[in-house]
């Protein structure tokens, strides 16, 4: 069955961090492996074409092996950070996999489908990105999970059922990956191990620099696939990568009561002042 929750997936949105100087160009083509990491044309699994028409920027992605459309996403900005209107993802057989509508106010309505065409789940997000409610279905159409935030009880409610309709107790709808002590534990680890003077030691000009590093938290809690999303230099990306490699094991993410791998993005701010 499909395993998709209100947790946004990097691959689902196919919204990757790229330099504005590159994607601001029209009719640009980029190549990716099956995990949507940049690769050369010869080893690509997907490729994407970035175009502009009037005030709309469009990213259309394809399977290399078949040249069939994988996804069509529209944006309101040249950095491809602000989706607008209808975005769609397709199976290679041409049937629709995901459909997301981004309203002018910033809220979202999303649908996900099985290859058979049966609705797998539907969800609604607020303009702040919070999941207001979601429903998930077995491929035979039976209700699997009903999830929503109760404004009266001020808490998330999850109602889950097996394929026969029997209620499943203690069902965990979603849990973000984290260190055992949560965000506070990770922040303390970063503060303790990060050298904030790296850009100063490497001669960076005065300024504020925001580095972004992505990594995967595997099902066993280990870290892998660490890569820089920015390329500001002066040793900053390497320093953040260094401390992420030293990270202790994490508690893996849970989606729809199953342990899953998850992708994280870690931003770090470096400040080089004039008092040197």
C-alpha positions in Angstrom: 0.0 0.0 0.0 1.1 3.6 -0.4 2.9 5.0 2.6 2.4 8.8 2.4 1.5 11.1 5.2 1.2 14.8 5.8 5.0 14.9 6.2 6.3 16.6 3.1 8.6 14.5 1.0 11.5 16.1 -0.9 10.9 13.7 -3.8 7.1 14.3 -3.6 7.4 18.0 -4.1 10.6 17.6 -6.2 11.7 21.0 -4.9 15.5 20.9 -4.8 17.8 23.7 -3.6 19.6 25.2 -6.6 21.4 28.5 -7.2 19.1 31.2 -8.5 21.7 32.2 -11.1 21.3 28.8 -12.8 17.6 28.2 -12.7 16.7 31.9 -13.4 17.7 31.0 -17.0 14.9 29.8 -19.2 15.1 26.4 -21.1 17.7 25.1 -18.6 18.1 21.3 -18.3 19.5 19.5 -15.3 20.1 15.8 -14.7 19.5 13.7 -11.5 20.0 10.2 -10.2 17.1 8.2 -8.7 17.4 10.1 -5.4 17.3 13.5 -7.2 20.9 14.3 -6.6 22.7 16.1 -9.4 24.6 13.9 -11.8 26.0 14.0 -15.3 23.8 13.4 -18.3 25.4 10.0 -19.0 24.4 8.6 -15.5 21.0 10.4 -15.1 17.8 8.6 -14.1 15.7 11.8 -14.4 16.1 15.1 -16.1 14.2 18.4 -15.6 13.6 21.3 -17.9 13.1 24.8 -16.4 11.1 27.3 -18.5 9.4 30.6 -18.1 6.2 31.8 -19.7 4.9 35.3 -18.7 5.2 35.3 -14.9 5.0 31.6 -14.4 8.1 29.4 -14.0 7.6 25.7 -14.8 9.7 22.7 -14.0 8.9 19.6 -16.1 10.7 16.4 -15.1 11.1 13.2 -17.2 12.4 9.6 -16.9 15.5 9.4 -19.0 14.8 5.8 -20.1 11.4 6.6 -21.6 11.3 10.4 -22.0 7.9 10.2 -20.3 6.8 13.0 -18.0 7.5 12.4 -14.3 6.1 15.7 -12.9 4.9 19.2 -13.8 5.4 21.9 -11.2 4.6 25.6 -11.5 6.3 28.4 -9.5 5.8 32.2 -9.0 9.6 32.9 -8.6 12.8 32.4 -10.6 14.4 30.4 -7.8 11.6 27.8 -8.0 10.9 28.1 -4.3 7.2 29.2 -4.3 4.9 26.7 -5.9 1.6 28.0 -7.4 -1.5 26.4 -8.9 -1.6 22.8 -9.8 1.4 20.5 -9.5 1.3 16.9 -10.7 3.4 13.8 -10.5 2.9 10.8 -12.8 3.7 7.1 -12.8 5.8 5.9 -15.8 2.6 4.4 -17.3 1.1 7.8 -17.5 -1.4 7.5 -14.7 -1.4 10.3 -12.1 0.5 9.6 -8.8 0.1 12.9 -6.9 -1.8 16.1 -7.5 -1.3 19.2 -5.3 -3.1 22.5 -5.6 -1.4 25.6 -4.1 -4.0 28.2 -3.4 -3.3 32.0 -3.7 -3.5 32.2 0.2 -0.8 29.6 0.6 -2.9 26.6 1.7 -2.7 23.3 -0.1 -5.0 20.4 -1.1 -3.2 17.2 -2.0 -4.3 13.8 -3.5 -2.2 10.7 -3.9 -3.2 7.7 -6.0 -2.4 4.0 -6.5 -1.2 2.9 -9.9 -4.7 1.4 -10.3 -6.1 4.9 -10.1 -7.7 4.3 -6.7 -7.4 7.2 -4.3 -4.7 6.4 -1.7 -4.9 9.5 0.4 -6.1 13.1 0.5 -4.9 15.9 2.8 -5.3 19.7 3.4 -2.5 22.0 4.7 -2.9 25.4 6.2 -1.0 28.4 4.9 1.6 27.8 7.6 2.2 24.3 6.3 0.4 22.5 9.1 -1.6 19.4 8.1 -5.2 20.1 9.0 -6.6 16.7 8.2 -5.8 13.6 6.1 -7.5 10.4 5.1 -5.7 7.3 3.8 -7.3 4.3 2.1 -6.5 0.7 1.3 -6.3 -0.1 -2.4 -9.7 -1.7 -2.1 -11.2 1.6 -1.1 -11.6 0.8 2.7 -10.6 3.6 5.1 -7.2 3.0 6.7 -6.3 6.2 8.6 -8.3 9.3 9.5 -6.0 12.0 10.9 -7.0 15.5 12.0 -6.2 18.3 14.5 -9.1 18.7 17.0 -9.6 22.4 17.7 -11.8 21.6 20.7 -9.4 19.1 22.2 -6.3 21.0 21.1 -4.5 17.9 19.9 -3.9 15.6 17.0 -6.4 12.7 16.5 -5.5 9.5 14.7 -8.1 6.8 14.0 -6.7 3.7 12.2 -8.3 0.5 10.9 -7.1 -2.7 9.4 -8.4 -3.8 6.0 -11.4 -5.5 7.6 -12.4 -2.3 9.4 -11.2 -3.3 12.9 -9.7 -0.4 14.9 -5.9 -0.4 15.3 -4.8 0.7 18.8 -1.6 2.8 19.5 -1.2 3.7 15.9 1.6 6.3 15.3 0.7 8.5 12.4 3.9 10.5 12.2 7.1 11.1 14.1 10.0 13.2 12.9 13.4 11.7 13.2 15.5 13.2 16.1 18.1 12.6 18.6 16.8 11.0 21.8 16.6 14.4 23.5 14.9 16.0 20.6 15.7 19.4 19.1 17.4 20.6 22.3 19.8 17.6 22.2 20.7 18.2 18.5 21.2 22.0 19.1 23.5 21.3 22.1 25.5 18.8 20.0 25.9 21.3 17.2 27.0 24.1 19.6 29.4 21.9 21.3 31.1 20.6 18.2 30.9 23.4 15.6 33.8 25.7 15.1 32.3 29.1 14.4 35.7 30.6 13.5 36.2 28.4 10.3 35.2 31.2 7.8 37.4 33.7 9.7 40.4 31.4 9.7 39.9 30.9 6.0 39.7 34.6 5.1 36.0 35.0 4.4 34.9 38.7 3.9 32.8 40.3 6.6 29.2 39.2 6.4 26.6 36.6 7.4 26.6 33.2 5.7 23.8 30.6 5.7 25.0 27.1 5.0 22.6 24.3 4.2 23.5 20.6 4.4 21.2 17.7 3.7 21.5 14.2 5.1 19.5 11.0 5.5 18.5 9.4 8.8 18.2 5.7 8.0 15.8 3.2 9.5 18.5 2.1 12.0 19.2 5.6 13.1 22.5 6.0 11.3 23.4 9.0 9.1 24.2 8.8 5.4 24.1 10.7 2.1 25.5 13.9 3.5 25.8 16.6 0.9 26.1 20.4 0.7 23.1 22.3 -0.7 25.1 25.6 -0.7 28.6 26.3 -1.9 29.7 29.4 -0.1 33.2 28.1 0.5 35.7 29.2 3.1 35.4 25.7 4.8 31.9 26.3 6.1 30.1 23.5 4.3 33.0 21.1 5.2 32.7 22.1 8.8 29.0 21.4 9.1 29.5 18.1 7.2 32.3 17.2 9.7 30.0 17.6 12.7 27.1 15.8 11.1 29.4 12.8 10.5 30.2 12.8 14.2 26.5 12.6 15.1 25.3 9.8 17.4 22.5 7.6 16.2 19.1 9.2 15.8 15.6 7.9 16.5 14.3 7.2 13.0 11.1 8.8 11.6 7.8 7.0 11.7 5.1 7.4 9.0 1.8 5.5 9.2 3.1 3.3 12.0 6.2 2.2 10.1 9.8 3.2 10.6 11.1 5.0 7.5 14.2 6.7 6.3 13.9 10.5 6.3 15.8 13.4 4.7 16.8 16.3 6.8 18.2 19.8 5.9 20.4 21.5 8.5 20.9 25.2 8.1 23.8 26.8 10.0 24.6 30.5 10.2 28.2 31.8 10.2 28.9 35.4 11.1 32.2 37.2 10.2 32.3 40.5 11.9 34.7 43.4 11.2 36.4 43.0 14.6 39.2 40.8 13.5 
